[in-house]
Amino acid sequence: MVLNSIHNTWLDVFFKFVTNLGDGMFCLLIVALLFFLGKKKESVTILLAYISSGLAAQILKRIFHMPRPKVFFEQIAFHYPHFVEGVSMSGSNSFPSGHINSAFALATVIALVYKQRRYS
C-alpha cells in the first residue's frame, strides 16, 4: 500500500504501454515479423511457446479462481483509492496473469534461441 500511495500519472501511462507487451497481438506480431524475415524456426518456436503458455494459464486460472484485485477488494469491503483508468479487464480470474505468461514465454524463447547478448 505504501508504494501505491506515491504513484505518478506518468507511471500509469508507462505501465499501460508496458502491459501491452504481454498482449497476444504483440506476440503474434513478433511471430509474423520473424516469419517474414526468414526466421521460420524461431517464429514457430515463439508461436508454440505462446500457445502452450496461454493454455497453461487458462487451466491454472480455472483451478485457482483468484478474482481480479478490484473484485477482491470489493468482496472484503476494502476501499482501494487508485485503479488505472482506461485499462479494460477481460475475464474474471487474475492468477496467473495471461500478460505475464505471454511476456515471459516470448522473453524465454528469445533468450534461449538468440545466444547473442544484445538480443537475449
C-alpha positions in Angstrom: 0.0 0.0 0.0 2.9 2.4 0.7 4.1 2.2 -2.9 0.7 2.8 -4.3 0.3 6.0 -2.3 3.2 7.6 -4.1 2.2 6.8 -7.7 2.5 9.2 -10.6 0.2 9.7 -13.5 3.1 9.3 -16.0 3.7 5.8 -14.5 0.1 4.9 -15.2 0.7 5.8 -18.9 4.0 4.0 -18.9 2.7 0.8 -17.5 -0.4 0.8 -19.7 2.1 0.7 -22.6 4.2 -2.0 -20.9 1.3 -4.3 -20.1 0.6 -4.4 -23.9 4.0 -6.1 -24.4 2.4 -9.2 -22.9 -0.7 -9.0 -25.1 -1.3 -11.8 -27.6 -1.3 -9.4 -30.5 2.2 -8.2 -29.7 3.5 -11.8 -29.5 1.8 -12.7 -32.8 3.3 -9.5 -34.4 6.8 -10.8 -33.4 6.0 -14.2 -34.8 4.8 -12.7 -38.1 7.8 -10.4 -38.3 10.3 -13.2 -37.7 8.5 -15.4 -40.2 8.7 -12.8 -42.9 12.3 -12.1 -42.1 13.0 -15.8 -42.9 13.4 -16.9 -39.3 10.7 -19.6 -39.6 12.1 -21.9 -36.9 12.2 -19.0 -34.4 8.8 -17.8 -35.3 7.3 -21.3 -34.9 9.1 -21.8 -31.6 7.7 -18.5 -30.2 4.2 -19.4 -31.5 4.3 -22.8 -29.8 5.6 -21.2 -26.5 2.8 -18.6 -26.7 0.1 -21.2 -27.3 1.3 -23.6 -24.6 1.8 -20.8 -22.0 -1.7 -19.5 -22.8 -3.2 -22.9 -22.4 -1.4 -23.5 -19.1 -2.5 -20.1 -17.8 -6.1 -20.8 -18.7 -6.0 -24.2 -17.0 -4.4 -22.7 -13.9 -7.0 -19.8 -13.8 -9.8 -22.4 -13.7 -8.0 -24.3 -10.9 -7.3 -21.3 -8.6 -10.2 -19.0 -9.2 -8.5 -15.9 -7.9 -10.6 -12.8 -8.6 -9.1 -9.6 -10.0 -7.9 -7.1 -7.4 -10.8 -4.8 -7.8 -13.3 -7.6 -7.3 -11.3 -9.0 -4.4 -11.2 -5.6 -2.6 -15.0 -5.2 -3.1 -15.5 -8.7 -1.6 -13.6 -7.9 1.5 -15.0 -4.3 1.8 -11.6 -2.7 1.3 -11.6 0.7 -0.4 -8.6 1.0 -2.8 -8.2 4.5 -3.9 -6.4 4.2 -7.2 -7.2 2.0 -10.2 -5.7 3.0 -13.5 -8.4 4.5 -15.8 -8.7 3.2 -19.3 -7.4 -0.3 -18.6 -10.0 -2.9 -19.6 -10.0 -6.3 -17.9 -11.0 -9.4 -19.7 -12.2 -12.4 -17.8 -12.8 -12.7 -14.1 -9.7 -14.6 -12.9 -6.4 -12.9 -12.3 -4.0 -15.7 -11.5 -1.8 -16.5 -13.3 -1.6 -13.3 -15.4 -2.0 -14.0 -19.1 0.1 -11.0 -19.9 2.9 -12.1 -17.7 2.7 -15.6 -19.2 2.9 -14.3 -22.7 5.7 -11.9 -22.0 7.8 -14.5 -20.2 7.2 -17.1 -22.9 8.4 -14.6 -25.5 11.4 -13.5 -23.4 12.4 -17.0 -22.6 12.4 -18.2 -26.2 14.3 -15.1 -27.3 16.9 -15.6 -24.6 17.3 -19.3 -25.5 17.3 -19.0 -29.3 19.5 -16.0 -29.6 22.7 -16.6 -27.7 23.9 -13.1 -28.6 23.7 -10.8 -25.6 22.1 -7.8 -27.4 19.0 -9.9 -28.3 18.7 -12.0 -25.2 
